[in-house]
Amino acid sequence: MPIILESHHDVAVLRIDHGKGNTLDTDSCRELVLRLEDAERARAVVLTGTGGIFSAGVDLKRLDEGGAPYVSEFLPLLSDALLAVFGCPRPVVAALNGHAVAGGAVLAAACDHRVLGAGAIGVTELLVGVPFPLAAMEILRCAYGTAPLPSLTFSGEVFGGADALARGLADELAAPEEVLERALGVATRLGELPAEPFAHTKAQIRQPFHERIAEYRHSDDPEVERLWRSPATLAAVKSYVDKVLR
């Protein structure tokens, strides 16, 4: 399974285990939503990766192989997976065991707290030539504010260690071997808060972003899909895959 569910007392650990880059594709996006549902009895959730990477984001090889039809199937599932994490009423802590880039960075931003080890965080979609689904952009806006978004998205830079902490991309740093333990500690502490008041407070904080997604997703998602399906974009993805990933 691309998402492994483990139990640590009252905390559920969801571990992305999907290829070398722990990538997001139709399978892992569906699985993430299902595993969050399976973990509904846990008081808190920790989201982490397998090996030396949290998530490299969208599986561009599969996107290249599947072309335009795959884009149309994948994009709604990507938004649904991101929103499942973002809308989870329980505390969700990201244990960033390695790089969290592109969609992986958005997935980390959807969490309530981010513990970063040796990896780096960066929003790199525009370097590949694809725009952001509205859900992803609003999740980034909620986590980091509007002002930093141009520099984060236009540059495609990645930031690790003290730079990530200073920019607010991570909430704290930990030694690589201690990232999961520290994330479990934060999740346990947050999970001890009264569940219903926590869920309500979290919903209050995120309400404006959920409202914008609900209001504009129906008009923005088709435009994002059109851009992802365009011959120019698919050619850019293919070029990136051929040069970088193969």
Wavefront OBJ file of the C-alpha trace (Angstrom):
o trace
v 0.000 0.000 0.000
v 1.322 3.503 -0.782
v 0.207 4.797 2.646
v 0.982 2.709 5.718
v -1.050 3.227 8.900
v 0.764 2.604 12.173
v -0.433 3.128 15.740
v 1.617 4.735 18.512
v -0.657 4.705 21.543
v -3.318 7.351 20.779
v -1.452 8.765 17.766
v -1.878 7.395 14.248
v 1.215 7.529 12.038
v 0.551 7.698 8.311
v 3.713 6.816 6.414
v 4.017 7.583 2.699
v 5.733 4.585 1.113
v 5.384 5.020 -2.623
v 8.440 4.601 -4.782
v 11.795 6.277 -4.414
v 10.291 9.756 -4.013
v 7.164 8.887 -1.990
v 5.283 10.555 -4.809
v 1.656 11.541 -5.172
v -0.353 9.806 -7.881
v -3.921 8.569 -8.205
v -3.216 5.561 -5.978
v -1.437 7.363 -3.148
v -3.962 10.232 -3.144
v -6.912 7.837 -2.825
v -5.068 5.841 -0.184
v -4.247 8.912 1.902
v -7.918 9.850 2.146
v -8.865 6.291 3.134
v -6.123 5.958 5.741
v -7.164 9.251 7.358
v -10.660 7.836 7.638
v -9.257 4.642 9.171
v -7.430 6.763 11.753
v -10.522 8.652 12.888
v -10.375 7.134 16.381
v -6.844 8.422 17.013
v -6.470 11.578 19.073
v -3.836 12.943 16.680
v -2.043 12.085 13.443
v 1.600 12.193 12.358
v 2.294 12.267 8.632
v 5.757 11.181 7.516
v 7.662 9.589 4.657
v 9.742 6.463 4.218
v 13.505 6.409 3.872
v 15.269 9.704 3.339
v 12.448 11.742 1.811
v 9.063 13.018 2.941
v 7.542 13.466 -0.513
v 8.817 14.716 -3.861
v 5.275 15.698 -4.836
v 3.478 14.711 -8.016
v 4.648 11.547 -9.766
v 5.801 13.244 -12.968
v 6.804 9.953 -14.604
v 3.270 8.670 -14.334
v 1.954 12.026 -15.507
v 4.253 11.828 -18.538
v 3.137 8.275 -19.302
v -0.578 8.943 -18.800
v -0.791 12.274 -20.606
v -3.937 14.394 -20.749
v -6.427 11.650 -19.706
v -4.395 10.929 -16.583
v -4.281 14.658 -15.725
v -8.081 14.810 -15.701
v -8.279 11.826 -13.355
v -5.417 12.867 -11.105
v -5.951 16.570 -10.356
v -9.277 16.217 -8.479
v -7.790 13.373 -6.432
v -4.752 15.502 -5.574
v -6.943 18.332 -4.310
v -9.120 15.880 -2.362
v -6.067 14.348 -0.667
v -4.629 17.732 0.280
v -7.990 18.871 1.622
v -8.422 15.658 3.613
v -5.254 16.517 5.544
v -6.056 20.234 5.723
v -9.604 19.617 6.934
v -8.809 16.872 9.433
v -10.430 17.926 12.737
v -7.676 16.327 14.800
v -4.120 17.612 15.201
v -1.897 16.622 12.263
v 1.882 16.929 12.661
v 4.324 16.547 9.761
v 7.487 14.596 10.559
v 9.631 15.785 7.674
v 12.179 12.983 7.514
v 13.628 14.404 4.286
v 12.841 16.694 1.376
v 9.284 18.005 1.068
v 9.083 19.611 -2.364
v 6.330 20.614 -4.785
v 3.173 18.724 -3.781
v 5.106 17.336 -0.819
v 5.624 20.881 0.446
v 1.895 21.557 0.102
v 1.129 18.343 1.957
v 3.398 19.512 4.779
v 1.714 22.928 4.761
v -1.664 21.223 5.209
v -0.514 19.954 8.608
v -0.769 21.910 11.866
v 2.908 21.659 12.832
v 6.053 20.771 10.895
v 9.174 19.160 12.374
v 12.051 19.277 9.879
v 15.115 17.069 9.893
v 17.880 17.061 7.296
v 15.681 17.769 4.284
v 14.509 20.945 2.596
v 11.122 22.451 1.762
v 10.292 24.133 -1.524
v 7.385 24.861 -3.835
v 8.807 23.987 -7.248
v 5.806 23.480 -9.545
v 6.498 26.485 -11.774
v 9.982 25.170 -12.515
v 8.324 22.186 -14.153
v 5.748 24.379 -15.871
v 2.519 23.573 -14.040
v 0.304 25.924 -12.006
v -1.123 25.242 -8.583
v -4.628 23.883 -7.996
v -6.626 26.369 -5.943
v -6.737 24.043 -2.940
v -2.937 23.876 -2.886
v -2.546 27.644 -3.120
v -5.024 28.302 -0.304
v -3.319 25.723 1.906
v 0.000 27.496 1.333
v -1.675 30.847 2.037
v -3.098 29.556 5.315
v 0.213 28.101 6.463
v 2.549 30.909 5.418
v 0.471 33.996 4.647
v -0.041 35.821 1.367
v 3.098 38.009 1.427
v 5.669 35.160 1.095
v 3.808 33.358 -1.709
v 5.368 35.188 -4.684
v 8.928 34.514 -3.553
v 8.110 30.909 -2.660
v 6.257 30.059 -5.855
v 7.977 32.187 -8.481
v 11.524 31.265 -7.460
v 10.979 27.567 -6.851
v 13.777 27.695 -4.279
v 14.087 25.085 -1.557
v 15.085 25.905 2.000
v 16.476 23.673 4.691
v 17.552 23.976 8.290
v 17.723 27.481 9.748
v 16.540 29.075 6.469
v 13.336 27.012 6.507
v 12.801 27.851 10.158
v 13.387 31.568 9.627
v 10.892 31.649 6.750
v 8.269 29.836 8.786
v 8.270 26.821 6.489
v 9.118 24.621 9.474
v 8.011 25.137 13.056
v 11.035 23.435 14.568
v 14.160 21.514 13.658
v 15.286 18.126 14.925
v 18.136 15.752 14.291
v 17.190 13.350 11.505
v 17.015 10.387 13.861
v 14.757 12.326 16.252
v 12.227 13.805 13.802
v 9.545 11.151 14.255
v 9.979 11.029 18.032
v 9.657 14.801 18.278
v 6.605 14.833 15.986
v 4.985 12.130 18.117
v 5.633 14.251 21.196
v 3.968 17.297 19.645
v 1.054 15.206 18.386
v 0.587 13.631 21.805
v 0.531 17.040 23.474
v -1.960 18.472 20.990
v -4.033 15.303 21.189
v -4.439 15.793 24.928
v -6.345 19.025 24.331
v -10.154 18.706 24.487
v -11.059 17.236 21.099
v -14.210 19.193 20.236
v -12.901 22.639 21.251
v -9.686 21.938 19.333
v -11.610 20.885 16.224
v -13.811 23.981 16.422
v -10.851 26.319 16.893
v -9.006 24.727 13.988
v -12.109 25.096 11.814
v -12.412 28.766 12.791
v -8.793 29.435 11.800
v -9.160 27.706 8.443
v -12.700 28.796 7.595
v -11.732 31.690 5.251
v -9.522 29.376 3.203
v -12.144 26.640 3.000
v -14.677 29.263 1.923
v -12.450 30.559 -0.870
v -11.803 27.013 -2.087
v -15.525 26.201 -2.036
v -16.417 29.429 -3.859
v -13.775 29.413 -6.585
v -12.719 25.791 -7.081
v -15.471 25.097 -9.608
v -14.160 27.856 -11.882
v -10.422 27.629 -11.185
v -9.956 23.851 -11.350
v -11.008 23.587 -15.016
v -8.491 26.273 -15.948
v -5.725 24.497 -14.026
v -6.687 21.255 -15.743
v -6.578 22.953 -19.145
v -3.085 24.253 -18.450
v -1.823 20.891 -17.175
v -3.314 19.105 -20.223
v -1.910 21.530 -22.774
v 0.665 20.168 -25.254
v 3.195 22.755 -24.073
v 2.864 21.696 -20.437
v 3.016 17.983 -21.214
v 6.102 18.606 -23.354
v 7.714 20.527 -20.479
v 6.923 17.688 -18.081
v 8.396 15.174 -20.521
v 11.553 17.269 -20.883
v 11.917 17.522 -17.110
v 11.390 13.796 -16.663
v 13.904 12.951 -19.385
v 16.569 15.348 -18.076
v 16.138 14.994 -14.334
v 14.290 11.793 -13.450
v 15.583 9.305 -16.004
l 1 2 3 4 5 6 7 8 9 10 11 12 13 14 15 16 17 18 19 20 21 22 23 24 25 26 27 28 29 30 31 32 33 34 35 36 37 38 39 40 41 42 43 44 45 46 47 48 49 50 51 52 53 54 55 56 57 58 59 60 61 62 63 64 65 66 67 68 69 70 71 72 73 74 75 76 77 78 79 80 81 82 83 84 85 86 87 88 89 90 91 92 93 94 95 96 97 98 99 100 101 102 103 104 105 106 107 108 109 110 111 112 113 114 115 116 117 118 119 120 121 122 123 124 125 126 127 128 129 130 131 132 133 134 135 136 137 138 139 140 141 142 143 144 145 146 147 148 149 150 151 152 153 154 155 156 157 158 159 160 161 162 163 164 165 166 167 168 169 170 171 172 173 174 175 176 177 178 179 180 181 182 183 184 185 186 187 188 189 190 191 192 193 194 195 196 197 198 199 200 201 202 203 204 205 206 207 208 209 210 211 212 213 214 215 216 217 218 219 220 221 222 223 224 225 226 227 228 229 230 231 232 233 234 235 236 237 238 239 240 241 242 243 244 245 246
